[in-house]
């Protein structure tokens, strides 16, 4: 029963995280740079917060001998996420299908040969 509870909780938490994240990142970038922007933003966040997390958690448990500092660290990262979303741009009235940059057309990746 405990394993089933963990599996179900993991499934719900993962869906609750990745569902809104995809829509949020898609709204942040124009179509011509959406994939690169989404990938860069997502992977940079993973690198900066998820990469050192096991080492920080281990150091906190070793220093304090309890799991409470790790919970506080997770809450700190959650607060950082909320602040970043709060100060991020609001795009609900923008047409995300249009490119709002000065250069609406990007040059072809491979030039045509004569």
N, C-alpha and C positions, 0 to 999 in steps of 0.2 A: 504493500500500500504506500509506503514511503517513496519507493522508486516511481510508482505511478504518479504520485503527487508532484515529484520533482520534474518528471517528463511533461506533465500537463502545464505546470507553472512555467517551465522553460519555453514551451510552445507559445503560450499566451504572451509572455514577456517579449519574446523575439518578434512576434507579429506586431505587438503594440509599439515596438521600437522601429522596425524597418518599414512599416506601412506609412506612417506620417513622415519619416525621414526622406523617403523617395520623393514624395510630393513637395516637401519643403525645399529640397535641393533643386528639383526641377524648376521651381519658381524663381530661384535666385539667379539663374544664368540664361542668357539668350540661346536660341536653338543652335547657333553655329559653334558655341563653346560649352554647351550643356554637359556633354559627356566628360570632357576634360575638367571642367569646373567641379562637377559632382565627384569625380574620382579623386581629384586633388584635395578637395575639402574633406571628404570622408577618410581618405587614407592619412592625411596629415593629422586629423583628430585622433585617429587610431594610434598613430605613431607617438604623438605627444602625451596622450593620457593612458592608452591601453598598454603601450610598450613597457614603461617603467612600473606599472601597477603591481605586478607580482613582487618585484624587488622592494618597492615602497612598503607593501603590505608585510612582507617578511621582516623588513627592518623595524617596522612599527611593533609587530608582535614580539620581536627579540628585545626591543628597548623597553616596552611596557609590560610584557608578559600576559596580555589579554587581547581580545579581539575588538574592544571598543574603539581604539584609535583607527583601526581599519574601517570600521563603520563610519567614523567621522570623516575619514579620507574619501570614502565613497559618496558621502553626503556633500562634501566640498566639491567634488567633480560634478555632481548633479546640479549644485547651485551654479557652477560655472556654465553649464549647459543652458540653464534657465536664463541666466543673464545674457548669454550670447544670442539666444532666440529673441529675448525681449528687445535688445538693441538692434537686431537685424532689420533689414528693410521690409516694409509691408508691401506686398505686390498683388493684393487681391483685386485691384482695379486695373492692373496692367494686362495687356494681351501677351501671354507668354509665347505665342506662336510667331511674333514679330521680333526682328532684331532691332534694338534701339540704339545701336552704336552708329558712329559716323560712316563706317565702311559696311554697308549692308550686304554687299556681295564679296565673298572671299575668293581669291584667285584659285584656279584649278591646281590640284596637287601635282599633277603631271602635265607638263606643257604638251600641246598637240604638235605632232611632227608633220612637216610638209612633204 
